[in-house]
């Protein structure tokens, strides 16, 4: 093999190694980005679940307060829950 052929072969090997290294680094970065994306999606889901839970608690408290007010109003006016006088 001539010196020129050896140099070409060596350059081709170096180019292949460089391409392989770049592909490997790209796959690693993509995998890390996907993992970070998954974490942010999980965090967003947690926040939405907490908001939904807070909303449901607020609704329950509101309904309870309204029921207590209505029951208190019926007792204060002397009416039964069916709207009839006792």
Phi and psi restraints in degrees (range 20) as a CNS / XPLOR table:
assign (resid 1 and name C) (resid 2 and name N)
       (resid 2 and name CA) (resid 2 and name C) 1.0 -78.3 20.0 2
assign (resid 2 and name N) (resid 2 and name CA)
       (resid 2 and name C) (resid 3 and name N) 1.0 165.8 20.0 2
assign (resid 2 and name C) (resid 3 and name N)
       (resid 3 and name CA) (resid 3 and name C) 1.0 -62.8 20.0 2
assign (resid 3 and name N) (resid 3 and name CA)
       (resid 3 and name C) (resid 4 and name N) 1.0 -38.1 20.0 2
assign (resid 3 and name C) (resid 4 and name N)
       (resid 4 and name CA) (resid 4 and name C) 1.0 -63.0 20.0 2
assign (resid 4 and name N) (resid 4 and name CA)
       (resid 4 and name C) (resid 5 and name N) 1.0 -44.4 20.0 2
assign (resid 4 and name C) (resid 5 and name N)
       (resid 5 and name CA) (resid 5 and name C) 1.0 -64.8 20.0 2
assign (resid 5 and name N) (resid 5 and name CA)
       (resid 5 and name C) (resid 6 and name N) 1.0 -41.0 20.0 2
assign (resid 5 and name C) (resid 6 and name N)
       (resid 6 and name CA) (resid 6 and name C) 1.0 -62.4 20.0 2
assign (resid 6 and name N) (resid 6 and name CA)
       (resid 6 and name C) (resid 7 and name N) 1.0 -41.3 20.0 2
assign (resid 6 and name C) (resid 7 and name N)
       (resid 7 and name CA) (resid 7 and name C) 1.0 -64.9 20.0 2
assign (resid 7 and name N) (resid 7 and name CA)
       (resid 7 and name C) (resid 8 and name N) 1.0 -42.6 20.0 2
assign (resid 7 and name C) (resid 8 and name N)
       (resid 8 and name CA) (resid 8 and name C) 1.0 -63.0 20.0 2
assign (resid 8 and name N) (resid 8 and name CA)
       (resid 8 and name C) (resid 9 and name N) 1.0 -43.9 20.0 2
assign (resid 8 and name C) (resid 9 and name N)
       (resid 9 and name CA) (resid 9 and name C) 1.0 -63.4 20.0 2
assign (resid 9 and name N) (resid 9 and name CA)
       (resid 9 and name C) (resid 10 and name N) 1.0 -42.1 20.0 2
assign (resid 9 and name C) (resid 10 and name N)
       (resid 10 and name CA) (resid 10 and name C) 1.0 -63.8 20.0 2
assign (resid 10 and name N) (resid 10 and name CA)
       (resid 10 and name C) (resid 11 and name N) 1.0 -42.2 20.0 2
assign (resid 10 and name C) (resid 11 and name N)
       (resid 11 and name CA) (resid 11 and name C) 1.0 -64.0 20.0 2
assign (resid 11 and name N) (resid 11 and name CA)
       (resid 11 and name C) (resid 12 and name N) 1.0 -40.2 20.0 2
assign (resid 11 and name C) (resid 12 and name N)
       (resid 12 and name CA) (resid 12 and name C) 1.0 -63.7 20.0 2
assign (resid 12 and name N) (resid 12 and name CA)
       (resid 12 and name C) (resid 13 and name N) 1.0 -42.1 20.0 2
assign (resid 12 and name C) (resid 13 and name N)
       (resid 13 and name CA) (resid 13 and name C) 1.0 -62.8 20.0 2
assign (resid 13 and name N) (resid 13 and name CA)
       (resid 13 and name C) (resid 14 and name N) 1.0 -43.1 20.0 2
assign (resid 13 and name C) (resid 14 and name N)
       (resid 14 and name CA) (resid 14 and name C) 1.0 -64.0 20.0 2
assign (resid 14 and name N) (resid 14 and name CA)
       (resid 14 and name C) (resid 15 and name N) 1.0 -40.6 20.0 2
assign (resid 14 and name C) (resid 15 and name N)
       (resid 15 and name CA) (resid 15 and name C) 1.0 -64.1 20.0 2
assign (resid 15 and name N) (resid 15 and name CA)
       (resid 15 and name C) (resid 16 and name N) 1.0 -41.9 20.0 2
assign (resid 15 and name C) (resid 16 and name N)
       (resid 16 and name CA) (resid 16 and name C) 1.0 -63.8 20.0 2
assign (resid 16 and name N) (resid 16 and name CA)
       (resid 16 and name C) (resid 17 and name N) 1.0 -42.8 20.0 2
assign (resid 16 and name C) (resid 17 and name N)
       (resid 17 and name CA) (resid 17 and name C) 1.0 -63.0 20.0 2
assign (resid 17 and name N) (resid 17 and name CA)
       (resid 17 and name C) (resid 18 and name N) 1.0 -41.1 20.0 2
assign (resid 17 and name C) (resid 18 and name N)
       (resid 18 and name CA) (resid 18 and name C) 1.0 -64.4 20.0 2
assign (resid 18 and name N) (resid 18 and name CA)
       (resid 18 and name C) (resid 19 and name N) 1.0 -44.4 20.0 2
assign (resid 18 and name C) (resid 19 and name N)
       (resid 19 and name CA) (resid 19 and name C) 1.0 -62.9 20.0 2
assign (resid 19 and name N) (resid 19 and name CA)
       (resid 19 and name C) (resid 20 and name N) 1.0 -41.9 20.0 2
assign (resid 19 and name C) (resid 20 and name N)
       (resid 20 and name CA) (resid 20 and name C) 1.0 -62.3 20.0 2
assign (resid 20 and name N) (resid 20 and name CA)
       (resid 20 and name C) (resid 21 and name N) 1.0 -43.6 20.0 2
assign (resid 20 and name C) (resid 21 and name N)
       (resid 21 and name CA) (resid 21 and name C) 1.0 -62.4 20.0 2
assign (resid 21 and name N) (resid 21 and name CA)
       (resid 21 and name C) (resid 22 and name N) 1.0 -43.6 20.0 2
assign (resid 21 and name C) (resid 22 and name N)
       (resid 22 and name CA) (resid 22 and name C) 1.0 -63.2 20.0 2
assign (resid 22 and name N) (resid 22 and name CA)
       (resid 22 and name C) (resid 23 and name N) 1.0 -43.0 20.0 2
assign (resid 22 and name C) (resid 23 and name N)
       (resid 23 and name CA) (resid 23 and name C) 1.0 -63.2 20.0 2
assign (resid 23 and name N) (resid 23 and name CA)
       (resid 23 and name C) (resid 24 and name N) 1.0 -41.1 20.0 2
assign (resid 23 and name C) (resid 24 and name N)
       (resid 24 and name CA) (resid 24 and name C) 1.0 -62.9 20.0 2
assign (resid 24 and name N) (resid 24 and name CA)
       (resid 24 and name C) (resid 25 and name N) 1.0 -44.7 20.0 2
assign (resid 24 and name C) (resid 25 and name N)
       (resid 25 and name CA) (resid 25 and name C) 1.0 -64.5 20.0 2
assign (resid 25 and name N) (resid 25 and name CA)
       (resid 25 and name C) (resid 26 and name N) 1.0 -40.9 20.0 2
assign (resid 25 and name C) (resid 26 and name N)
       (resid 26 and name CA) (resid 26 and name C) 1.0 -62.7 20.0 2
assign (resid 26 and name N) (resid 26 and name CA)
       (resid 26 and name C) (resid 27 and name N) 1.0 -44.4 20.0 2
assign (resid 26 and name C) (resid 27 and name N)
       (resid 27 and name CA) (resid 27 and name C) 1.0 -61.3 20.0 2
assign (resid 27 and name N) (resid 27 and name CA)
       (resid 27 and name C) (resid 28 and name N) 1.0 -40.2 20.0 2
assign (resid 27 and name C) (resid 28 and name N)
       (resid 28 and name CA) (resid 28 and name C) 1.0 -64.9 20.0 2
assign (resid 28 and name N) (resid 28 and name CA)
       (resid 28 and name C) (resid 29 and name N) 1.0 -44.2 20.0 2
assign (resid 28 and name C) (resid 29 and name N)
       (resid 29 and name CA) (resid 29 and name C) 1.0 -64.2 20.0 2
assign (resid 29 and name N) (resid 29 and name CA)
       (resid 29 and name C) (resid 30 and name N) 1.0 -41.9 20.0 2
assign (resid 29 and name C) (resid 30 and name N)
       (resid 30 and name CA) (resid 30 and name C) 1.0 -63.1 20.0 2
assign (resid 30 and name N) (resid 30 and name CA)
       (resid 30 and name C) (resid 31 and name N) 1.0 -40.7 20.0 2
assign (resid 30 and name C) (resid 31 and name N)
       (resid 31 and name CA) (resid 31 and name C) 1.0 -65.2 20.0 2
assign (resid 31 and name N) (resid 31 and name CA)
       (resid 31 and name C) (resid 32 and name N) 1.0 -42.3 20.0 2
assign (resid 31 and name C) (resid 32 and name N)
       (resid 32 and name CA) (resid 32 and name C) 1.0 -65.6 20.0 2
assign (resid 32 and name N) (resid 32 and name CA)
       (resid 32 and name C) (resid 33 and name N) 1.0 -40.3 20.0 2
assign (resid 32 and name C) (resid 33 and name N)
       (resid 33 and name CA) (resid 33 and name C) 1.0 -64.3 20.0 2
assign (resid 33 and name N) (resid 33 and name CA)
       (resid 33 and name C) (resid 34 and name N) 1.0 -40.1 20.0 2
assign (resid 33 and name C) (resid 34 and name N)
       (resid 34 and name CA) (resid 34 and name C) 1.0 -64.9 20.0 2
assign (resid 34 and name N) (resid 34 and name CA)
       (resid 34 and name C) (resid 35 and name N) 1.0 -40.0 20.0 2
assign (resid 34 and name C) (resid 35 and name N)
       (resid 35 and name CA) (resid 35 and name C) 1.0 -64.2 20.0 2
assign (resid 35 and name N) (resid 35 and name CA)
       (resid 35 and name C) (resid 36 and name N) 1.0 -44.0 20.0 2
assign (resid 35 and name C) (resid 36 and name N)
       (resid 36 and name CA) (resid 36 and name C) 1.0 -64.3 20.0 2
assign (resid 36 and name N) (resid 36 and name CA)
       (resid 36 and name C) (resid 37 and name N) 1.0 -40.1 20.0 2
assign (resid 36 and name C) (resid 37 and name N)
       (resid 37 and name CA) (resid 37 and name C) 1.0 -61.2 20.0 2
assign (resid 37 and name N) (resid 37 and name CA)
       (resid 37 and name C) (resid 38 and name N) 1.0 -40.5 20.0 2
assign (resid 37 and name C) (resid 38 and name N)
       (resid 38 and name CA) (resid 38 and name C) 1.0 -63.1 20.0 2
assign (resid 38 and name N) (resid 38 and name CA)
       (resid 38 and name C) (resid 39 and name N) 1.0 -41.5 20.0 2
assign (resid 38 and name C) (resid 39 and name N)
       (resid 39 and name CA) (resid 39 and name C) 1.0 -65.1 20.0 2
assign (resid 39 and name N) (resid 39 and name CA)
       (resid 39 and name C) (resid 40 and name N) 1.0 -41.9 20.0 2
assign (resid 39 and name C) (resid 40 and name N)
       (resid 40 and name CA) (resid 40 and name C) 1.0 -68.9 20.0 2
assign (resid 40 and name N) (resid 40 and name CA)
       (resid 40 and name C) (resid 41 and name N) 1.0 -32.8 20.0 2
assign (resid 40 and name C) (resid 41 and name N)
       (resid 41 and name CA) (resid 41 and name C) 1.0 -65.9 20.0 2
assign (resid 41 and name N) (resid 41 and name CA)
       (resid 41 and name C) (resid 42 and name N) 1.0 -42.1 20.0 2
assign (resid 41 and name C) (resid 42 and name N)
       (resid 42 and name CA) (resid 42 and name C) 1.0 -63.5 20.0 2
assign (resid 42 and name N) (resid 42 and name CA)
       (resid 42 and name C) (resid 43 and name N) 1.0 -41.7 20.0 2
assign (resid 42 and name C) (resid 43 and name N)
       (resid 43 and name CA) (resid 43 and name C) 1.0 -64.5 20.0 2
assign (resid 43 and name N) (resid 43 and name CA)
       (resid 43 and name C) (resid 44 and name N) 1.0 -41.1 20.0 2
assign (resid 43 and name C) (resid 44 and name N)
       (resid 44 and name CA) (resid 44 and name C) 1.0 -63.6 20.0 2
assign (resid 44 and name N) (resid 44 and name CA)
       (resid 44 and name C) (resid 45 and name N) 1.0 -41.0 20.0 2
assign (resid 44 and name C) (resid 45 and name N)
       (resid 45 and name CA) (resid 45 and name C) 1.0 -63.1 20.0 2
assign (resid 45 and name N) (resid 45 and name CA)
       (resid 45 and name C) (resid 46 and name N) 1.0 -41.4 20.0 2
assign (resid 45 and name C) (resid 46 and name N)
       (resid 46 and name CA) (resid 46 and name C) 1.0 -60.7 20.0 2
assign (resid 46 and name N) (resid 46 and name CA)
       (resid 46 and name C) (resid 47 and name N) 1.0 -44.3 20.0 2
assign (resid 46 and name C) (resid 47 and name N)
       (resid 47 and name CA) (resid 47 and name C) 1.0 -63.4 20.0 2
assign (resid 47 and name N) (resid 47 and name CA)
       (resid 47 and name C) (resid 48 and name N) 1.0 -42.7 20.0 2
assign (resid 47 and name C) (resid 48 and name N)
       (resid 48 and name CA) (resid 48 and name C) 1.0 -65.7 20.0 2
assign (resid 48 and name N) (resid 48 and name CA)
       (resid 48 and name C) (resid 49 and name N) 1.0 -38.2 20.0 2
assign (resid 48 and name C) (resid 49 and name N)
       (resid 49 and name CA) (resid 49 and name C) 1.0 -65.2 20.0 2
assign (resid 49 and name N) (resid 49 and name CA)
       (resid 49 and name C) (resid 50 and name N) 1.0 -40.3 20.0 2
assign (resid 49 and name C) (resid 50 and name N)
       (resid 50 and name CA) (resid 50 and name C) 1.0 -64.9 20.0 2
assign (resid 50 and name N) (resid 50 and name CA)
       (resid 50 and name C) (resid 51 and name N) 1.0 -40.9 20.0 2
assign (resid 50 and name C) (resid 51 and name N)
       (resid 51 and name CA) (resid 51 and name C) 1.0 -63.7 20.0 2
assign (resid 51 and name N) (resid 51 and name CA)
       (resid 51 and name C) (resid 52 and name N) 1.0 -42.5 20.0 2
assign (resid 51 and name C) (resid 52 and name N)
       (resid 52 and name CA) (resid 52 and name C) 1.0 -63.9 20.0 2
assign (resid 52 and name N) (resid 52 and name CA)
       (resid 52 and name C) (resid 53 and name N) 1.0 -42.3 20.0 2
assign (resid 52 and name C) (resid 53 and name N)
       (resid 53 and name CA) (resid 53 and name C) 1.0 -62.8 20.0 2
assign (resid 53 and name N) (resid 53 and name CA)
       (resid 53 and name C) (resid 54 and name N) 1.0 -42.9 20.0 2
assign (resid 53 and name C) (resid 54 and name N)
       (resid 54 and name CA) (resid 54 and name C) 1.0 -62.8 20.0 2
assign (resid 54 and name N) (resid 54 and name CA)
       (resid 54 and name C) (resid 55 and name N) 1.0 -42.2 20.0 2
assign (resid 54 and name C) (resid 55 and name N)
       (resid 55 and name CA) (resid 55 and name C) 1.0 -62.5 20.0 2
assign (resid 55 and name N) (resid 55 and name CA)
       (resid 55 and name C) (resid 56 and name N) 1.0 -44.2 20.0 2
assign (resid 55 and name C) (resid 56 and name N)
       (resid 56 and name CA) (resid 56 and name C) 1.0 -63.8 20.0 2
assign (resid 56 and name N) (resid 56 and name CA)
       (resid 56 and name C) (resid 57 and name N) 1.0 -40.5 20.0 2
assign (resid 56 and name C) (resid 57 and name N)
       (resid 57 and name CA) (resid 57 and name C) 1.0 -63.3 20.0 2
assign (resid 57 and name N) (resid 57 and name CA)
       (resid 57 and name C) (resid 58 and name N) 1.0 -41.1 20.0 2
assign (resid 57 and name C) (resid 58 and name N)
       (resid 58 and name CA) (resid 58 and name C) 1.0 -62.7 20.0 2
assign (resid 58 and name N) (resid 58 and name CA)
       (resid 58 and name C) (resid 59 and name N) 1.0 -42.7 20.0 2
assign (resid 58 and name C) (resid 59 and name N)
       (resid 59 and name CA) (resid 59 and name C) 1.0 -61.6 20.0 2
assign (resid 59 and name N) (resid 59 and name CA)
       (resid 59 and name C) (resid 60 and name N) 1.0 -44.0 20.0 2
assign (resid 59 and name C) (resid 60 and name N)
       (resid 60 and name CA) (resid 60 and name C) 1.0 -62.8 20.0 2
assign (resid 60 and name N) (resid 60 and name CA)
       (resid 60 and name C) (resid 61 and name N) 1.0 -44.6 20.0 2
assign (resid 60 and name C) (resid 61 and name N)
       (resid 61 and name CA) (resid 61 and name C) 1.0 -63.6 20.0 2
assign (resid 61 and name N) (resid 61 and name CA)
       (resid 61 and name C) (resid 62 and name N) 1.0 -39.7 20.0 2
assign (resid 61 and name C) (resid 62 and name N)
       (resid 62 and name CA) (resid 62 and name C) 1.0 -64.8 20.0 2
assign (resid 62 and name N) (resid 62 and name CA)
       (resid 62 and name C) (resid 63 and name N) 1.0 -44.6 20.0 2
assign (resid 62 and name C) (resid 63 and name N)
       (resid 63 and name CA) (resid 63 and name C) 1.0 -65.4 20.0 2
assign (resid 63 and name N) (resid 63 and name CA)
       (resid 63 and name C) (resid 64 and name N) 1.0 -40.1 20.0 2
assign (resid 63 and name C) (resid 64 and name N)
       (resid 64 and name CA) (resid 64 and name C) 1.0 -63.7 20.0 2
assign (resid 64 and name N) (resid 64 and name CA)
       (resid 64 and name C) (resid 65 and name N) 1.0 -44.5 20.0 2
assign (resid 64 and name C) (resid 65 and name N)
       (resid 65 and name CA) (resid 65 and name C) 1.0 -62.4 20.0 2
assign (resid 65 and name N) (resid 65 and name CA)
       (resid 65 and name C) (resid 66 and name N) 1.0 -42.6 20.0 2
assign (resid 65 and name C) (resid 66 and name N)
       (resid 66 and name CA) (resid 66 and name C) 1.0 -64.6 20.0 2
assign (resid 66 and name N) (resid 66 and name CA)
       (resid 66 and name C) (resid 67 and name N) 1.0 -41.9 20.0 2
assign (resid 66 and name C) (resid 67 and name N)
       (resid 67 and name CA) (resid 67 and name C) 1.0 -63.8 20.0 2
assign (resid 67 and name N) (resid 67 and name CA)
       (resid 67 and name C) (resid 68 and name N) 1.0 -43.4 20.0 2
assign (resid 67 and name C) (resid 68 and name N)
       (resid 68 and name CA) (resid 68 and name C) 1.0 -62.1 20.0 2
assign (resid 68 and name N) (resid 68 and name CA)
       (resid 68 and name C) (resid 69 and name N) 1.0 -39.6 20.0 2
assign (resid 68 and name C) (resid 69 and name N)
       (resid 69 and name CA) (resid 69 and name C) 1.0 -65.4 20.0 2
assign (resid 69 and name N) (resid 69 and name CA)
       (resid 69 and name C) (resid 70 and name N) 1.0 -44.1 20.0 2
assign (resid 69 and name C) (resid 70 and name N)
       (resid 70 and name CA) (resid 70 and name C) 1.0 -65.4 20.0 2
assign (resid 70 and name N) (resid 70 and name CA)
       (resid 70 and name C) (resid 71 and name N) 1.0 -42.1 20.0 2
assign (resid 70 and name C) (resid 71 and name N)
       (resid 71 and name CA) (resid 71 and name C) 1.0 -64.4 20.0 2
assign (resid 71 and name N) (resid 71 and name CA)
       (resid 71 and name C) (resid 72 and name N) 1.0 -42.0 20.0 2
assign (resid 71 and name C) (resid 72 and name N)
       (resid 72 and name CA) (resid 72 and name C) 1.0 -63.8 20.0 2
assign (resid 72 and name N) (resid 72 and name CA)
       (resid 72 and name C) (resid 73 and name N) 1.0 -37.3 20.0 2
assign (resid 72 and name C) (resid 73 and name N)
       (resid 73 and name CA) (resid 73 and name C) 1.0 -67.4 20.0 2
assign (resid 73 and name N) (resid 73 and name CA)
       (resid 73 and name C) (resid 74 and name N) 1.0 -41.8 20.0 2
assign (resid 73 and name C) (resid 74 and name N)
       (resid 74 and name CA) (resid 74 and name C) 1.0 -65.1 20.0 2
assign (resid 74 and name N) (resid 74 and name CA)
       (resid 74 and name C) (resid 75 and name N) 1.0 -40.6 20.0 2
assign (resid 74 and name C) (resid 75 and name N)
       (resid 75 and name CA) (resid 75 and name C) 1.0 -68.5 20.0 2
assign (resid 75 and name N) (resid 75 and name CA)
       (resid 75 and name C) (resid 76 and name N) 1.0 -36.9 20.0 2
assign (resid 75 and name C) (resid 76 and name N)
       (resid 76 and name CA) (resid 76 and name C) 1.0 -69.0 20.0 2
assign (resid 76 and name N) (resid 76 and name CA)
       (resid 76 and name C) (resid 77 and name N) 1.0 -34.6 20.0 2
assign (resid 76 and name C) (resid 77 and name N)
       (resid 77 and name CA) (resid 77 and name C) 1.0 -88.6 20.0 2
assign (resid 77 and name N) (resid 77 and name CA)
       (resid 77 and name C) (resid 78 and name N) 1.0 -8.4 20.0 2
assign (resid 77 and name C) (resid 78 and name N)
       (resid 78 and name CA) (resid 78 and name C) 1.0 82.5 20.0 2
assign (resid 78 and name N) (resid 78 and name CA)
       (resid 78 and name C) (resid 79 and name N) 1.0 12.6 20.0 2
assign (resid 78 and name C) (resid 79 and name N)
       (resid 79 and name CA) (resid 79 and name C) 1.0 -95.9 20.0 2
assign (resid 79 and name N) (resid 79 and name CA)
       (resid 79 and name C) (resid 80 and name N) 1.0 150.9 20.0 2
assign (resid 79 and name C) (resid 80 and name N)
       (resid 80 and name CA) (resid 80 and name C) 1.0 -82.9 20.0 2
assign (resid 80 and name N) (resid 80 and name CA)
       (resid 80 and name C) (resid 81 and name N) 1.0 167.5 20.0 2
assign (resid 80 and name C) (resid 81 and name N)
       (resid 81 and name CA) (resid 81 and name C) 1.0 -58.4 20.0 2
assign (resid 81 and name N) (resid 81 and name CA)
       (resid 81 and name C) (resid 82 and name N) 1.0 -22.5 20.0 2
assign (resid 81 and name C) (resid 82 and name N)
       (resid 82 and name CA) (resid 82 and name C) 1.0 -83.3 20.0 2
assign (resid 82 and name N) (resid 82 and name CA)
       (resid 82 and name C) (resid 83 and name N) 1.0 0.0 20.0 2
assign (resid 82 and name C) (resid 83 and name N)
       (resid 83 and name CA) (resid 83 and name C) 1.0 88.9 20.0 2
assign (resid 83 and name N) (resid 83 and name CA)
       (resid 83 and name C) (resid 84 and name N) 1.0 9.6 20.0 2
assign (resid 83 and name C) (resid 84 and name N)
       (resid 84 and name CA) (resid 84 and name C) 1.0 -100.0 20.0 2
assign (resid 84 and name N) (resid 84 and name CA)
       (resid 84 and name C) (resid 85 and name N) 1.0 147.6 20.0 2
assign (resid 84 and name C) (resid 85 and name N)
       (resid 85 and name CA) (resid 85 and name C) 1.0 -73.6 20.0 2
assign (resid 85 and name N) (resid 85 and name CA)
       (resid 85 and name C) (resid 86 and name N) 1.0 146.1 20.0 2
